[in-house]
Amino acid sequence: MYGQAQAKGSAVIIVGTHLDELKKRNFPRDWEKSMTDLIRSKYQRQDNDNSGLPHVMDILNVAAGDSPKNIDSLKNLIYQRVFQLKHPGRNNLL
């Protein structure tokens, strides 16, 4: 996985795509959770601001195409997280 933030502390939601491929290609049942846990441990850390990494707010896996999964969850997550952000020039939430 490769991720790059242009601004230290940027708010980020990591979206895993091709969730439908896990079943098609016979990945182990716990593969999605294992990968999500690995990504979370590597990128969703308390010291991200000090290390120049973005602020990872959430991680979600989705599938599009013929059998979409978690697309509505992604929309709702984005909506929820946007209103948790603070405007850089203000002390209150958006």
SULWO-V7191 format. One record per helix or strand of 2 or more residues. SS is the DSSP state (hx for helix, st for strand). FROM is the first residue (numbers start at 1). LEN is the number of residues. If there is no record, write none. Layout:
<<SS | FROM | LEN> <SS | FROM | LEN>>
This chain:
<<st | 11 | 6> <hx | 20 | 5> <hx | 31 | 13> <hx | 48 | 4> <st | 55 | 7> <hx | 65 | 3> <hx | 71 | 12>>
